[in-house]
Amino acid sequence: MNRTGLSPLALPLPPATGGWQEGDLPGRRRWVTLRQPLALESGGTLPGVRLAYETWGRRAADGSNAVLVLHALTGDSHLAGPAGEGHPSAGWWDALTGPGKALDTDRWFVVAPNVLGGCQGSTGPSSRRPDRDARWGGEFPHLTVRDQVSAEVELADALGIERWAAVVGGSMGGMRAIEWAVTFPERTGSLLVLAAPAAATAEQIAWGSLQVSAIRTDPGWHGGHYHEAAPGGGPHRGLGLARRIAHITYRSQPELGARFGRAPQAGEVPGHGGRYQVESYLDHHASKLVHRFDAGSYATLTDAMNGHDVGRGRGGIAQALRRATMPALIAGVDSDRLYPTAQQAELAALLPGSDRLRIITSPYGHDGFLIETSQVGALVRELLAGSTGRTPGRPAGQPLGS
């Protein structure tokens, strides 16, 4: 391993984009194409939008058993299942999804979309434009979390789901879950938000802006128009650096200290060209990401997260959250230094349907919402135990507004 994020002995040179491309194996993905250009919060439109998604379980005739699960920054629609056959990584919540598990697919119809702006099948910077034979690249428009949710609403319409029994998300997925609850409360039966804030803080924006800067100042960035470059010619160094920066914020100082301390990497001498174990660990995660993700998507999604503010244009956070009256569980990770529990405490206090803040105990920092599947599973079970997708007082299958 070297400090560029490459691992020449273990992996080939990174492709210009590690995202899913037309012609790749589809795996479990399905797609829905939006019927019209998507109106963006910025005032423009995005034509030819496709969302990739995966489902587990069977949809009830009236759609009332549907659960929407929303992924974090570098996640995707592959919520459960092994790697391979079009999926570079195993399902990120495989331990929670399946028959008899917290997301019990014998009862629930579980839907996981790849976010708009992503790179695992949904329209994003690496996608080809509908108006000419070229990729969007650096001309891909700025997106907000609300734009992403607007696209997911059309996915729900295409699947015949008037109201989700539950919307569940952590980190960036939690931001989208909050927007679902506030923008479309009549379509959100219940809510679970994990390790996410009502609005990004100055410090969180600062961390995100460093990562985006690392990507956009890479010599291989070429203004975002790098997707046709040969392997090794894209902005993989900047993307690898962004991943290193992010991963430090995802874990806790005590965990890194206990796991690595000041130990050198085996066979290497720090100060003489070698690395500490913690540096090797960060290099490993950087190398993995550049082979499965797209730098343009990373920048696009990070910009959207930096712009997250549920109270924008709604009279502030408190007034906005009053719209979301559905049952809600809000949980934070006690060692999370990226989105500390004070932010989830604010959500729990202001959401009418939340009784108290739930705490996930973990040494793993922000990543605890992905790792502590036993504790998260208990929260999912609690939420779904009382969930229904039907609008109170409305017969199943009757359209909203009838």
Solvent accessible surface area in square Angstrom, and as a share of the most:
residue,aa,sasa,rsa
1,M,76,0.34
2,N,59,0.30
3,R,141,0.51
4,T,41,0.24
5,G,1,0.01
6,L,20,0.10
7,S,14,0.09
8,P,88,0.55
9,L,177,0.88
10,A,78,0.61
11,L,65,0.32
12,P,102,0.64
13,L,101,0.50
14,P,0,0.00
15,P,52,0.32
16,A,12,0.10
17,T,15,0.09
18,G,12,0.12
19,G,7,0.07
20,W,31,0.11
21,Q,37,0.17
22,E,120,0.54
23,G,82,0.78
24,D,67,0.35
25,L,107,0.53
26,P,65,0.41
27,G,33,0.32
28,R,99,0.36
29,R,13,0.05
30,R,137,0.50
31,W,67,0.24
32,V,25,0.14
33,T,79,0.46
34,L,12,0.06
35,R,198,0.72
36,Q,133,0.59
37,P,75,0.47
38,L,8,0.04
39,A,74,0.57
40,L,12,0.06
41,E,76,0.34
42,S,81,0.52
43,G,68,0.65
44,G,36,0.35
45,T,84,0.49
46,L,0,0.00
47,P,43,0.27
48,G,39,0.38
49,V,0,0.00
50,R,72,0.26
51,L,1,0.00
52,A,0,0.00
53,Y,17,0.06
54,E,0,0.00
55,T,10,0.06
56,W,30,0.10
57,G,34,0.33
58,R,214,0.78
59,R,93,0.34
60,A,34,0.26
61,A,104,0.81
62,D,31,0.16
63,G,2,0.02
64,S,19,0.12
65,N,22,0.11
66,A,0,0.00
67,V,0,0.00
68,L,0,0.00
69,V,1,0.00
70,L,1,0.01
71,H,2,0.01
72,A,19,0.15
73,L,12,0.06
74,T,16,0.09
75,G,17,0.17
76,D,14,0.07
77,S,1,0.01
78,H,5,0.02
79,L,0,0.00
80,A,6,0.04
81,G,19,0.18
82,P,107,0.67
83,A,54,0.42
84,G,37,0.36
85,E,131,0.59
86,G,20,0.19
87,H,9,0.04
88,P,69,0.44
89,S,42,0.27
90,A,61,0.47
91,G,10,0.09
92,W,53,0.19
93,W,2,0.01
94,D,59,0.31
95,A,61,0.47
96,L,6,0.03
97,T,6,0.03
98,G,8,0.08
99,P,96,0.60
100,G,51,0.49
101,K,69,0.29
102,A,9,0.07
103,L,0,0.00
104,D,36,0.19
105,T,18,0.10
106,D,114,0.59
107,R,130,0.48
108,W,11,0.04
109,F,15,0.06
110,V,0,0.00
111,V,0,0.00
112,A,1,0.01
113,P,0,0.00
114,N,2,0.01
115,V,1,0.00
116,L,0,0.00
117,G,0,0.00
118,G,1,0.01
119,C,3,0.02
120,Q,4,0.02
121,G,10,0.09
122,S,6,0.04
123,T,8,0.05
124,G,0,0.00
125,P,3,0.02
126,S,6,0.04
127,S,29,0.18
128,R,115,0.42
129,R,36,0.13
130,P,78,0.49
131,D,89,0.46
132,R,118,0.43
133,D,130,0.67
134,A,34,0.26
135,R,49,0.18
136,W,16,0.05
137,G,5,0.05
138,G,40,0.38
139,E,88,0.39
140,F,20,0.08
141,P,33,0.21
142,H,99,0.44
143,L,0,0.00
144,T,18,0.10
145,V,4,0.02
146,R,42,0.15
147,D,4,0.02
148,Q,0,0.00
149,V,1,0.01
150,S,39,0.25
151,A,0,0.00
152,E,1,0.01
153,V,16,0.09
154,E,41,0.18
155,L,0,0.00
156,A,0,0.00
157,D,62,0.32
158,A,64,0.49
159,L,33,0.16
160,G,35,0.34
161,I,2,0.01
162,E,44,0.20
163,R,30,0.11
164,W,1,0.00
165,A,0,0.00
166,A,0,0.00
167,V,0,0.00
168,V,0,0.00
169,G,1,0.01
170,G,2,0.02
171,S,7,0.04
172,M,1,0.00
173,G,0,0.00
174,G,0,0.00
175,M,1,0.00
176,R,0,0.00
177,A,0,0.00
178,I,1,0.00
179,E,2,0.01
180,W,0,0.00
181,A,1,0.01
182,V,1,0.01
183,T,49,0.29
184,F,45,0.19
185,P,39,0.25
186,E,76,0.34
187,R,27,0.10
188,T,0,0.00
189,G,7,0.07
190,S,1,0.01
191,L,1,0.00
192,L,0,0.00
193,V,0,0.00
194,L,0,0.00
195,A,0,0.00
196,A,0,0.00
197,P,0,0.00
198,A,0,0.00
199,A,21,0.16
200,A,18,0.14
201,T,55,0.32
202,A,85,0.66
203,E,111,0.50
204,Q,14,0.06
205,I,69,0.35
206,A,51,0.40
207,W,86,0.30
208,G,5,0.05
209,S,52,0.33
210,L,95,0.47
211,Q,12,0.06
212,V,9,0.05
213,S,54,0.35
214,A,14,0.11
215,I,0,0.00
216,R,104,0.38
217,T,101,0.59
218,D,14,0.07
219,P,120,0.75
220,G,9,0.09
221,W,32,0.11
222,H,117,0.52
223,G,50,0.48
224,G,0,0.00
225,H,98,0.44
226,Y,4,0.01
227,H,14,0.06
228,E,126,0.56
229,A,35,0.27
230,A,71,0.55
231,P,86,0.54
232,G,21,0.20
233,G,31,0.30
234,G,3,0.03
235,P,2,0.01
236,H,7,0.03
237,R,114,0.41
238,G,4,0.04
239,L,5,0.02
240,G,0,0.00
241,L,86,0.43
242,A,0,0.00
243,R,26,0.10
244,R,31,0.11
245,I,30,0.15
246,A,1,0.01
247,H,6,0.03
248,I,67,0.34
249,T,6,0.03
250,Y,28,0.11
251,R,26,0.10
252,S,3,0.02
253,Q,114,0.51
254,P,92,0.58
255,E,14,0.06
256,L,26,0.13
257,G,35,0.34
258,A,96,0.74
259,R,124,0.45
260,F,25,0.10
261,G,42,0.40
262,R,190,0.69
263,A,36,0.28
264,P,66,0.42
265,Q,50,0.22
266,A,92,0.71
267,G,90,0.86
268,E,51,0.23
269,V,91,0.52
270,P,32,0.20
271,G,76,0.73
272,H,156,0.70
273,G,79,0.75
274,G,7,0.07
275,R,15,0.05
276,Y,69,0.26
277,Q,60,0.27
278,V,41,0.24
279,E,46,0.21
280,S,17,0.11
281,Y,20,0.07
282,L,22,0.11
283,D,6,0.03
284,H,93,0.41
285,H,31,0.14
286,A,0,0.00
287,S,2,0.01
288,K,98,0.42
289,L,2,0.01
290,V,3,0.02
291,H,42,0.19
292,R,39,0.14
293,F,5,0.02
294,D,0,0.00
295,A,3,0.02
296,G,4,0.03
297,S,0,0.00
298,Y,0,0.00
299,A,1,0.00
300,T,16,0.10
301,L,1,0.00
302,T,6,0.03
303,D,35,0.18
304,A,2,0.01
305,M,19,0.08
306,N,29,0.15
307,G,35,0.34
308,H,5,0.02
309,D,48,0.25
310,V,0,0.00
311,G,5,0.05
312,R,84,0.30
313,G,84,0.81
314,R,25,0.09
315,G,62,0.59
316,G,33,0.32
317,I,41,0.21
318,A,42,0.32
319,Q,92,0.41
320,A,0,0.00
321,L,0,0.00
322,R,143,0.52
323,R,116,0.42
324,A,0,0.00
325,T,94,0.55
326,M,11,0.05
327,P,82,0.52
328,A,5,0.04
329,L,13,0.07
330,I,0,0.00
331,A,0,0.00
332,G,0,0.00
333,V,0,0.00
334,D,74,0.38
335,S,32,0.21
336,D,8,0.04
337,R,102,0.37
338,L,19,0.09
339,Y,9,0.03
340,P,57,0.36
341,T,36,0.21
342,A,75,0.58
343,Q,21,0.10
344,Q,0,0.00
345,A,40,0.31
346,E,70,0.31
347,L,0,0.00
348,A,8,0.07
349,A,84,0.65
350,L,59,0.29
351,L,4,0.02
352,P,73,0.46
353,G,27,0.26
354,S,16,0.10
355,D,104,0.54
356,R,143,0.52
357,L,44,0.22
358,R,19,0.07
359,I,85,0.43
360,I,2,0.01
361,T,87,0.51
362,S,6,0.04
363,P,73,0.46
364,Y,69,0.26
365,G,0,0.00
366,H,4,0.02
367,D,17,0.09
368,G,0,0.00
369,F,3,0.01
370,L,55,0.27
371,I,68,0.35
372,E,33,0.15
373,T,36,0.21
374,S,98,0.63
375,Q,64,0.28
376,V,0,0.00
377,G,5,0.05
378,A,60,0.47
379,L,18,0.09
380,V,0,0.00
381,R,127,0.46
382,E,82,0.37
383,L,12,0.06
384,L,4,0.02
385,A,79,0.61
386,G,67,0.65
387,S,13,0.08
388,T,74,0.43
389,G,3,0.03
390,R,119,0.43
391,T,32,0.19
392,P,112,0.70
393,G,91,0.88
394,R,33,0.12
395,P,87,0.55
396,A,49,0.38
397,G,48,0.46
398,Q,57,0.25
399,P,79,0.50
400,L,62,0.31
401,G,87,0.84
402,S,93,0.60
